Amino acid sequence: MTLIGDLLQIYVLVLILRAVLSFFPVRPDSGLIPIMRALDTVIDPLLMPLRRVIPPLGMFDMSFLALILIVEVAASFFPSTIHII
């Protein structure tokens, strides 16, 4: 059970990292492109359904916040040794 809680907390950290990286412009030849693609591969399967339901608020994607809250609520049911939020 602790493993599930830890994985959910790491997923929240990945979400926050991707949200922070989205504020910085990235050139196509940048070394961050493979990292951002890897993060998107992990995040998009859960984020895309939320993006269809939750419209952006100006230039801010509120689906990130909704997904963080959903994962945190799910993580609250499992013990964890990692506490991010």
ChimeraX attribute file (.defattr): number of C-alpha atoms within 10 A of each C-alpha:
attribute: neighborCount
match mode: 1-to-1
recipient: residues
	/A:1	9
	/A:2	13
	/A:3	12
	/A:4	15
	/A:5	22
	/A:6	19
	/A:7	14
	/A:8	22
	/A:9	24
	/A:10	15
	/A:11	18
	/A:12	24
	/A:13	16
	/A:14	17
	/A:15	21
	/A:16	15
	/A:17	13
	/A:18	18
	/A:19	15
	/A:20	10
	/A:21	14
	/A:22	11
	/A:23	9
	/A:24	8
	/A:25	8
	/A:26	13
	/A:27	9
	/A:28	8
	/A:29	7
	/A:30	9
	/A:31	10
	/A:32	13
	/A:33	13
	/A:34	10
	/A:35	12
	/A:36	16
	/A:37	13
	/A:38	11
	/A:39	16
	/A:40	15
	/A:41	11
	/A:42	14
	/A:43	18
	/A:44	13
	/A:45	10
	/A:46	13
	/A:47	17
	/A:48	12
	/A:49	11
	/A:50	16
	/A:51	17
	/A:52	10
	/A:53	9
	/A:54	14
	/A:55	12
	/A:56	12
	/A:57	9
	/A:58	7
	/A:59	6
	/A:60	12
	/A:61	14
	/A:62	15
	/A:63	21
	/A:64	21
	/A:65	14
	/A:66	15
	/A:67	18
	/A:68	21
	/A:69	14
	/A:70	13
	/A:71	16
	/A:72	18
	/A:73	12
	/A:74	14
	/A:75	20
	/A:76	13
	/A:77	11
	/A:78	14
	/A:79	14
	/A:80	17
	/A:81	10
	/A:82	13
	/A:83	13
	/A:84	10
	/A:85	9
